[in-house]
Amino acid sequence: MKIAIAGAGVSGAYLYRLLNNQGHQVDLFDHDPGTRCGLSPCAWGTSRGFPELVKGSGLDPKKYVMHRLGYVVMGEYWIEADLTTVNKPRVKAQT
């Protein structure tokens, strides 16, 4: 089966790897990663579940996790959260 995936974000990259490992012919399409300010984002932020998602696609999550955070700051408020930043270029290099 030939499959096309639009978007190489966390979900698209995961799906590509999973389907490719199952022997499907997969094409992954993504847009220019630039932003309005001209910079290319170097990290993704995600909530809980990233290590299990990565393990499920046959990769080692320790290679991609940059920081694990227990909170997010919004103005004067510190809000409890379960966040992870991920090395985006390294994940995309695996696709």
Backbone as XML, in Angstrom:
<?xml version="1.0"?>
<chain id="A" units="angstrom">
  <residue number="1" name="MET">
    <atom name="N" x="0.845" y="-1.172" z="0.000"/>
    <atom name="CA" x="0.000" y="0.000" z="0.000"/>
    <atom name="C" x="0.895" y="1.242" z="0.000"/>
  </residue>
  <residue number="2" name="LYS">
    <atom name="N" x="0.592" y="2.191" z="-0.852"/>
    <atom name="CA" x="1.326" y="3.448" z="-0.906"/>
    <atom name="C" x="0.558" y="4.489" z="-0.099"/>
  </residue>
  <residue number="3" name="ILE">
    <atom name="N" x="1.278" y="5.187" z="0.806"/>
    <atom name="CA" x="0.645" y="6.138" z="1.723"/>
    <atom name="C" x="1.394" y="7.464" z="1.662"/>
  </residue>
  <residue number="4" name="ALA">
    <atom name="N" x="0.641" y="8.569" z="1.681"/>
    <atom name="CA" x="1.228" y="9.910" z="1.748"/>
    <atom name="C" x="0.821" y="10.540" z="3.072"/>
  </residue>
  <residue number="5" name="ILE">
    <atom name="N" x="1.784" y="11.140" z="3.754"/>
    <atom name="CA" x="1.533" y="11.833" z="5.018"/>
    <atom name="C" x="1.880" y="13.298" z="4.823"/>
  </residue>
  <residue number="6" name="ALA">
    <atom name="N" x="0.939" y="14.169" z="5.142"/>
    <atom name="CA" x="1.154" y="15.612" z="5.043"/>
    <atom name="C" x="1.506" y="16.139" z="6.422"/>
  </residue>
  <residue number="7" name="GLY">
    <atom name="N" x="2.745" y="16.596" z="6.587"/>
    <atom name="CA" x="3.186" y="17.170" z="7.852"/>
    <atom name="C" x="4.141" y="16.254" z="8.585"/>
  </residue>
  <residue number="8" name="ALA">
    <atom name="N" x="5.362" y="16.748" z="8.822"/>
    <atom name="CA" x="6.387" y="15.970" z="9.516"/>
    <atom name="C" x="6.533" y="16.426" z="10.964"/>
  </residue>
  <residue number="9" name="GLY">
    <atom name="N" x="5.404" y="16.777" z="11.567"/>
    <atom name="CA" x="5.420" y="17.120" z="12.982"/>
    <atom name="C" x="5.580" y="15.861" z="13.813"/>
  </residue>
  <residue number="10" name="VAL">
    <atom name="N" x="5.317" y="15.963" z="15.095"/>
    <atom name="CA" x="5.467" y="14.811" z="15.978"/>
    <atom name="C" x="4.601" y="13.657" z="15.486"/>
  </residue>
  <residue number="11" name="SER">
    <atom name="N" x="3.341" y="13.921" z="15.188"/>
    <atom name="CA" x="2.430" y="12.850" z="14.756"/>
    <atom name="C" x="2.806" y="12.304" z="13.386"/>
  </residue>
  <residue number="12" name="GLY">
    <atom name="N" x="3.104" y="13.199" z="12.447"/>
    <atom name="CA" x="3.463" y="12.750" z="11.106"/>
    <atom name="C" x="4.748" y="11.946" z="11.083"/>
  </residue>
  <residue number="13" name="ALA">
    <atom name="N" x="5.753" y="12.403" z="11.823"/>
    <atom name="CA" x="7.028" y="11.680" z="11.878"/>
    <atom name="C" x="6.845" y="10.313" z="12.529"/>
  </residue>
  <residue number="14" name="TYR">
    <atom name="N" x="6.035" y="10.271" z="13.590"/>
    <atom name="CA" x="5.754" y="8.996" z="14.259"/>
    <atom name="C" x="5.032" y="8.036" z="13.316"/>
  </residue>
  <residue number="15" name="LEU">
    <atom name="N" x="3.988" y="8.537" z="12.666"/>
    <atom name="CA" x="3.209" y="7.703" z="11.764"/>
    <atom name="C" x="4.067" y="7.198" z="10.605"/>
  </residue>
  <residue number="16" name="TYR">
    <atom name="N" x="4.913" y="8.071" z="10.063"/>
    <atom name="CA" x="5.820" y="7.662" z="8.983"/>
    <atom name="C" x="6.683" y="6.494" z="9.431"/>
  </residue>
  <residue number="17" name="ARG">
    <atom name="N" x="7.320" y="6.645" z="10.593"/>
    <atom name="CA" x="8.218" y="5.609" z="11.096"/>
    <atom name="C" x="7.468" y="4.300" z="11.350"/>
  </residue>
  <residue number="18" name="LEU">
    <atom name="N" x="6.308" y="4.397" z="11.956"/>
    <atom name="CA" x="5.518" y="3.212" z="12.273"/>
    <atom name="C" x="5.103" y="2.467" z="11.005"/>
  </residue>
  <residue number="19" name="LEU">
    <atom name="N" x="4.544" y="3.179" z="10.030"/>
    <atom name="CA" x="4.098" y="2.548" z="8.788"/>
    <atom name="C" x="5.265" y="2.031" z="7.955"/>
  </residue>
  <residue number="20" name="ASN">
    <atom name="N" x="6.355" y="2.794" z="7.913"/>
    <atom name="CA" x="7.536" y="2.378" z="7.181"/>
    <atom name="C" x="8.103" y="1.080" z="7.768"/>
  </residue>
  <residue number="21" name="ASN">
    <atom name="N" x="8.126" y="0.989" z="9.108"/>
    <atom name="CA" x="8.606" y="-0.228" z="9.774"/>
    <atom name="C" x="7.709" y="-1.432" z="9.488"/>
  </residue>
  <residue number="22" name="GLN">
    <atom name="N" x="6.441" y="-1.180" z="9.148"/>
    <atom name="CA" x="5.511" y="-2.264" z="8.819"/>
    <atom name="C" x="5.600" y="-2.668" z="7.343"/>
  </residue>
  <residue number="23" name="GLY">
    <atom name="N" x="6.482" y="-2.002" z="6.599"/>
    <atom name="CA" x="6.699" y="-2.370" z="5.204"/>
    <atom name="C" x="5.878" y="-1.611" z="4.179"/>
  </residue>
  <residue number="24" name="HIS">
    <atom name="N" x="5.159" y="-0.596" z="4.596"/>
    <atom name="CA" x="4.374" y="0.196" z="3.653"/>
    <atom name="C" x="5.272" y="1.191" z="2.920"/>
  </residue>
  <residue number="25" name="GLN">
    <atom name="N" x="4.887" y="1.555" z="1.711"/>
    <atom name="CA" x="5.596" y="2.588" z="0.962"/>
    <atom name="C" x="5.001" y="3.928" z="1.386"/>
  </residue>
  <residue number="26" name="VAL">
    <atom name="N" x="5.801" y="4.749" z="2.076"/>
    <atom name="CA" x="5.289" y="5.983" z="2.674"/>
    <atom name="C" x="6.084" y="7.180" z="2.165"/>
  </residue>
  <residue number="27" name="ASP">
    <atom name="N" x="5.359" y="8.210" z="1.722"/>
    <atom name="CA" x="5.964" y="9.488" z="1.358"/>
    <atom name="C" x="5.551" y="10.509" z="2.407"/>
  </residue>
  <residue number="28" name="LEU">
    <atom name="N" x="6.521" y="11.263" z="2.902"/>
    <atom name="CA" x="6.267" y="12.268" z="3.935"/>
    <atom name="C" x="6.492" y="13.648" z="3.333"/>
  </residue>
  <residue number="29" name="PHE">
    <atom name="N" x="5.477" y="14.504" z="3.414"/>
    <atom name="CA" x="5.550" y="15.848" z="2.866"/>
    <atom name="C" x="5.450" y="16.860" z="3.996"/>
  </residue>
  <residue number="30" name="ASP">
    <atom name="N" x="6.282" y="17.893" z="3.932"/>
    <atom name="CA" x="6.262" y="18.932" z="4.960"/>
    <atom name="C" x="6.504" y="20.278" z="4.289"/>
  </residue>
  <residue number="31" name="HIS">
    <atom name="N" x="6.059" y="21.328" z="4.945"/>
    <atom name="CA" x="6.255" y="22.676" z="4.423"/>
    <atom name="C" x="7.617" y="23.214" z="4.851"/>
  </residue>
  <residue number="32" name="ASP">
    <atom name="N" x="8.005" y="24.337" z="4.305"/>
    <atom name="CA" x="9.235" y="25.009" z="4.704"/>
    <atom name="C" x="9.141" y="25.318" z="6.198"/>
  </residue>
  <residue number="33" name="PRO">
    <atom name="N" x="10.122" y="24.873" z="7.009"/>
    <atom name="CA" x="10.016" y="25.041" z="8.457"/>
    <atom name="C" x="10.253" y="26.467" z="8.961"/>
  </residue>
  <residue number="34" name="GLY">
    <atom name="N" x="10.482" y="27.416" z="8.084"/>
    <atom name="CA" x="10.732" y="28.783" z="8.526"/>
    <atom name="C" x="9.523" y="29.408" z="9.205"/>
  </residue>
  <residue number="35" name="THR">
    <atom name="N" x="9.752" y="30.417" z="9.981"/>
    <atom name="CA" x="8.678" y="31.134" z="10.657"/>
    <atom name="C" x="8.658" y="32.570" z="10.163"/>
  </residue>
  <residue number="36" name="ARG">
    <atom name="N" x="7.682" y="33.340" z="10.601"/>
    <atom name="CA" x="7.592" y="34.737" z="10.163"/>
    <atom name="C" x="8.845" y="35.537" z="10.490"/>
  </residue>
  <residue number="37" name="CYS">
    <atom name="N" x="9.508" y="35.171" z="11.603"/>
    <atom name="CA" x="10.707" y="35.921" z="11.981"/>
    <atom name="C" x="11.937" y="35.429" z="11.224"/>
  </residue>
  <residue number="38" name="GLY">
    <atom name="N" x="11.778" y="34.383" z="10.408"/>
    <atom name="CA" x="12.895" y="33.875" z="9.622"/>
    <atom name="C" x="13.691" y="32.781" z="10.303"/>
  </residue>
  <residue number="39" name="LEU">
    <atom name="N" x="13.318" y="32.417" z="11.528"/>
    <atom name="CA" x="14.038" y="31.370" z="12.245"/>
    <atom name="C" x="13.325" y="30.038" z="12.064"/>
  </residue>
  <residue number="40" name="SER">
    <atom name="N" x="14.083" y="28.967" z="12.063"/>
    <atom name="CA" x="13.507" y="27.637" z="11.998"/>
    <atom name="C" x="13.463" y="27.072" z="13.414"/>
  </residue>
  <residue number="41" name="PRO">
    <atom name="N" x="12.281" y="26.660" z="13.881"/>
    <atom name="CA" x="12.195" y="26.144" z="15.249"/>
    <atom name="C" x="13.121" y="24.958" z="15.453"/>
  </residue>
  <residue number="42" name="CYS">
    <atom name="N" x="13.783" y="24.919" z="16.596"/>
    <atom name="CA" x="14.730" y="23.839" z="16.874"/>
    <atom name="C" x="14.162" y="22.821" z="17.844"/>
  </residue>
  <residue number="43" name="ALA">
    <atom name="N" x="12.967" y="23.058" z="18.373"/>
    <atom name="CA" x="12.405" y="22.116" z="19.347"/>
    <atom name="C" x="10.891" y="22.093" z="19.248"/>
  </residue>
  <residue number="44" name="TRP">
    <atom name="N" x="10.340" y="20.981" z="19.676"/>
    <atom name="CA" x="8.901" y="20.819" z="19.834"/>
    <atom name="C" x="8.615" y="20.739" z="21.315"/>
  </residue>
  <residue number="45" name="GLY">
    <atom name="N" x="7.455" y="21.117" z="21.695"/>
    <atom name="CA" x="7.005" y="20.890" z="23.057"/>
    <atom name="C" x="5.841" y="19.929" z="23.012"/>
  </residue>
  <residue number="46" name="THR">
    <atom name="N" x="5.816" y="19.011" z="23.935"/>
    <atom name="CA" x="4.743" y="18.034" z="23.984"/>
    <atom name="C" x="4.412" y="17.704" z="25.429"/>
  </residue>
  <residue number="47" name="SER">
    <atom name="N" x="3.242" y="17.203" z="25.636"/>
    <atom name="CA" x="2.864" y="16.796" z="26.980"/>
    <atom name="C" x="3.216" y="15.323" z="27.172"/>
  </residue>
  <residue number="48" name="ARG">
    <atom name="N" x="2.733" y="14.752" z="28.250"/>
    <atom name="CA" x="3.102" y="13.369" z="28.599"/>
    <atom name="C" x="2.822" y="12.384" z="27.466"/>
  </residue>
  <residue number="49" name="GLY">
    <atom name="N" x="3.545" y="11.288" z="27.484"/>
    <atom name="CA" x="3.343" y="10.239" z="26.497"/>
    <atom name="C" x="4.396" y="10.165" z="25.414"/>
  </residue>
  <residue number="50" name="PHE">
    <atom name="N" x="5.276" y="11.158" z="25.333"/>
    <atom name="CA" x="6.281" y="11.164" z="24.266"/>
    <atom name="C" x="7.195" y="9.936" z="24.312"/>
  </residue>
  <residue number="51" name="PRO">
    <atom name="N" x="7.758" y="9.566" z="25.483"/>
    <atom name="CA" x="8.655" y="8.393" z="25.488"/>
    <atom name="C" x="7.980" y="7.120" z="24.971"/>
  </residue>
  <residue number="52" name="GLU">
    <atom name="N" x="6.733" y="6.895" z="25.353"/>
    <atom name="CA" x="6.029" y="5.699" z="24.891"/>
    <atom name="C" x="5.767" y="5.756" z="23.388"/>
  </residue>
  <residue number="53" name="LEU">
    <atom name="N" x="5.432" y="6.930" z="22.891"/>
    <atom name="CA" x="5.194" y="7.116" z="21.466"/>
    <atom name="C" x="6.454" y="6.793" z="20.668"/>
  </residue>
  <residue number="54" name="VAL">
    <atom name="N" x="7.592" y="7.306" z="21.119"/>
    <atom name="CA" x="8.854" y="7.091" z="20.415"/>
    <atom name="C" x="9.283" y="5.625" z="20.486"/>
  </residue>
  <residue number="55" name="LYS">
    <atom name="N" x="9.152" y="5.020" z="21.657"/>
    <atom name="CA" x="9.487" y="3.596" z="21.794"/>
    <atom name="C" x="8.647" y="2.753" z="20.853"/>
  </residue>
  <residue number="56" name="GLY">
    <atom name="N" x="7.370" y="3.106" z="20.706"/>
    <atom name="CA" x="6.464" y="2.369" z="19.829"/>
    <atom name="C" x="6.865" y="2.402" z="18.371"/>
  </residue>
  <residue number="57" name="SER">
    <atom name="N" x="7.645" y="3.413" z="17.985"/>
    <atom name="CA" x="8.104" y="3.496" z="16.593"/>
    <atom name="C" x="9.510" y="2.938" z="16.422"/>
  </residue>
  <residue number="58" name="GLY">
    <atom name="N" x="10.052" y="2.327" z="17.491"/>
    <atom name="CA" x="11.362" y="1.672" z="17.391"/>
    <atom name="C" x="12.553" y="2.567" z="17.658"/>
  </residue>
  <residue number="59" name="LEU">
    <atom name="N" x="12.342" y="3.743" z="18.240"/>
    <atom name="CA" x="13.438" y="4.664" z="18.525"/>
    <atom name="C" x="13.656" y="4.787" z="20.034"/>
  </residue>
  <residue number="60" name="ASP">
    <atom name="N" x="14.814" y="5.289" z="20.425"/>
    <atom name="CA" x="15.150" y="5.497" z="21.833"/>
    <atom name="C" x="14.825" y="6.937" z="22.219"/>
  </residue>
  <residue number="61" name="PRO">
    <atom name="N" x="13.825" y="7.162" z="23.080"/>
    <atom name="CA" x="13.422" y="8.534" z="23.424"/>
    <atom name="C" x="14.526" y="9.353" z="24.084"/>
  </residue>
  <residue number="62" name="LYS">
    <atom name="N" x="15.473" y="8.712" z="24.735"/>
    <atom name="CA" x="16.561" y="9.444" z="25.405"/>
    <atom name="C" x="17.391" y="10.253" z="24.414"/>
  </residue>
  <residue number="63" name="LYS">
    <atom name="N" x="17.408" y="9.851" z="23.161"/>
    <atom name="CA" x="18.177" y="10.557" z="22.134"/>
    <atom name="C" x="17.519" y="11.864" z="21.706"/>
  </residue>
  <residue number="64" name="TYR">
    <atom name="N" x="16.230" y="12.054" z="22.033"/>
    <atom name="CA" x="15.480" y="13.185" z="21.505"/>
    <atom name="C" x="14.989" y="14.173" z="22.556"/>
  </residue>
  <residue number="65" name="VAL">
    <atom name="N" x="14.836" y="13.723" z="23.800"/>
    <atom name="CA" x="14.321" y="14.598" z="24.853"/>
    <atom name="C" x="15.391" y="15.616" z="25.237"/>
  </residue>
  <residue number="66" name="MET">
    <atom name="N" x="15.024" y="16.899" z="25.203"/>
    <atom name="CA" x="15.954" y="17.954" z="25.601"/>
    <atom name="C" x="15.750" y="18.317" z="27.074"/>
  </residue>
  <residue number="67" name="HIS">
    <atom name="N" x="14.505" y="18.556" z="27.467"/>
    <atom name="CA" x="14.193" y="18.951" z="28.845"/>
    <atom name="C" x="12.851" y="18.371" z="29.255"/>
  </residue>
  <residue number="68" name="ARG">
    <atom name="N" x="12.742" y="18.016" z="30.523"/>
    <atom name="CA" x="11.448" y="17.631" z="31.106"/>
    <atom name="C" x="11.096" y="18.731" z="32.099"/>
  </residue>
  <residue number="69" name="LEU">
    <atom name="N" x="9.909" y="19.280" z="31.982"/>
    <atom name="CA" x="9.489" y="20.392" z="32.820"/>
    <atom name="C" x="8.254" y="20.014" z="33.622"/>
  </residue>
  <residue number="70" name="GLY">
    <atom name="N" x="8.212" y="20.469" z="34.862"/>
    <atom name="CA" x="7.067" y="20.207" z="35.719"/>
    <atom name="C" x="6.144" y="21.403" z="35.840"/>
  </residue>
  <residue number="71" name="TYR">
    <atom name="N" x="6.460" y="22.476" z="35.091"/>
    <atom name="CA" x="5.633" y="23.687" z="35.178"/>
    <atom name="C" x="5.820" y="24.532" z="33.921"/>
  </residue>
  <residue number="72" name="VAL">
    <atom name="N" x="4.901" y="25.463" z="33.741"/>
    <atom name="CA" x="5.004" y="26.468" z="32.691"/>
    <atom name="C" x="4.733" y="27.814" z="33.354"/>
  </residue>
  <residue number="73" name="VAL">
    <atom name="N" x="5.436" y="28.862" z="32.927"/>
    <atom name="CA" x="5.274" y="30.192" z="33.516"/>
    <atom name="C" x="4.475" y="31.063" z="32.556"/>
  </residue>
  <residue number="74" name="MET">
    <atom name="N" x="3.399" y="31.641" z="33.060"/>
    <atom name="CA" x="2.575" y="32.563" z="32.282"/>
    <atom name="C" x="2.447" y="33.840" z="33.095"/>
  </residue>
  <residue number="75" name="GLY">
    <atom name="N" x="3.237" y="34.827" z="32.694"/>
    <atom name="CA" x="3.250" y="36.072" z="33.462"/>
    <atom name="C" x="3.800" y="35.823" z="34.849"/>
  </residue>
  <residue number="76" name="GLU">
    <atom name="N" x="3.019" y="36.108" z="35.856"/>
    <atom name="CA" x="3.436" y="35.907" z="37.239"/>
    <atom name="C" x="3.060" y="34.528" z="37.767"/>
  </residue>
  <residue number="77" name="TYR">
    <atom name="N" x="2.377" y="33.728" z="36.979"/>
    <atom name="CA" x="1.848" y="32.457" z="37.451"/>
    <atom name="C" x="2.703" y="31.282" z="37.007"/>
  </residue>
  <residue number="78" name="TRP">
    <atom name="N" x="2.976" y="30.396" z="37.941"/>
    <atom name="CA" x="3.664" y="29.137" z="37.663"/>
    <atom name="C" x="2.593" y="28.058" z="37.700"/>
  </residue>
  <residue number="79" name="ILE">
    <atom name="N" x="2.381" y="27.381" z="36.582"/>
    <atom name="CA" x="1.320" y="26.400" z="36.470"/>
    <atom name="C" x="1.935" y="25.006" z="36.347"/>
  </residue>
  <residue number="80" name="GLU">
    <atom name="N" x="1.492" y="24.100" z="37.205"/>
    <atom name="CA" x="1.994" y="22.736" z="37.173"/>
    <atom name="C" x="1.643" y="22.087" z="35.834"/>
  </residue>
  <residue number="81" name="ALA">
    <atom name="N" x="2.615" y="21.402" z="35.244"/>
    <atom name="CA" x="2.410" y="20.770" z="33.942"/>
    <atom name="C" x="3.406" y="19.632" z="33.770"/>
  </residue>
  <residue number="82" name="ASP">
    <atom name="N" x="3.127" y="18.754" z="32.857"/>
    <atom name="CA" x="4.031" y="17.664" z="32.503"/>
    <atom name="C" x="4.436" y="17.891" z="31.052"/>
  </residue>
  <residue number="83" name="LEU">
    <atom name="N" x="5.533" y="18.620" z="30.847"/>
    <atom name="CA" x="5.953" y="19.018" z="29.500"/>
    <atom name="C" x="7.329" y="18.469" z="29.168"/>
  </residue>
  <residue number="84" name="THR">
    <atom name="N" x="7.559" y="18.245" z="27.885"/>
    <atom name="CA" x="8.845" y="17.768" z="27.396"/>
    <atom name="C" x="9.195" y="18.566" z="26.148"/>
  </residue>
  <residue number="85" name="THR">
    <atom name="N" x="10.438" y="19.039" z="26.054"/>
    <atom name="CA" x="10.892" y="19.625" z="24.796"/>
    <atom name="C" x="11.743" y="18.580" z="24.082"/>
  </residue>
  <residue number="86" name="VAL">
    <atom name="N" x="11.584" y="18.538" z="22.768"/>
    <atom name="CA" x="12.170" y="17.491" z="21.945"/>
    <atom name="C" x="13.044" y="18.111" z="20.872"/>
  </residue>
  <residue number="87" name="ASN">
    <atom name="N" x="14.189" y="17.511" z="20.599"/>
    <atom name="CA" x="15.092" y="17.970" z="19.559"/>
    <atom name="C" x="14.467" y="17.664" z="18.191"/>
  </residue>
  <residue number="88" name="LYS">
    <atom name="N" x="13.825" y="18.675" z="17.613"/>
    <atom name="CA" x="13.085" y="18.510" z="16.359"/>
    <atom name="C" x="13.978" y="18.074" z="15.192"/>
  </residue>
  <residue number="89" name="PRO">
    <atom name="N" x="15.120" y="18.712" z="14.960"/>
    <atom name="CA" x="15.950" y="18.260" z="13.824"/>
    <atom name="C" x="16.390" y="16.808" z="13.950"/>
  </residue>
  <residue number="90" name="ARG">
    <atom name="N" x="16.678" y="16.363" z="15.174"/>
    <atom name="CA" x="17.111" y="14.971" z="15.343"/>
    <atom name="C" x="15.974" y="13.990" z="15.043"/>
  </residue>
  <residue number="91" name="VAL">
    <atom name="N" x="14.755" y="14.323" z="15.469"/>
    <atom name="CA" x="13.605" y="13.451" z="15.180"/>
    <atom name="C" x="13.353" y="13.416" z="13.673"/>
  </residue>
  <residue number="92" name="LYS">
    <atom name="N" x="13.353" y="14.583" z="13.035"/>
    <atom name="CA" x="13.099" y="14.645" z="11.593"/>
    <atom name="C" x="14.169" y="13.914" z="10.797"/>
  </residue>
  <residue number="93" name="ALA">
    <atom name="N" x="15.409" y="13.870" z="11.305"/>
    <atom name="CA" x="16.490" y="13.179" z="10.606"/>
    <atom name="C" x="16.244" y="11.671" z="10.542"/>
  </residue>
  <residue number="94" name="GLN">
    <atom name="N" x="15.413" y="11.151" z="11.431"/>
    <atom name="CA" x="15.117" y="9.716" z="11.463"/>
    <atom name="C" x="14.047" y="9.309" z="10.473"/>
  </residue>
  <residue number="95" name="THR">
    <atom name="N" x="13.393" y="10.299" z="9.841"/>
    <atom name="CA" x="12.307" y="9.942" z="8.926"/>
    <atom name="C" x="12.816" y="9.751" z="7.518"/>
  </residue>
</chain>
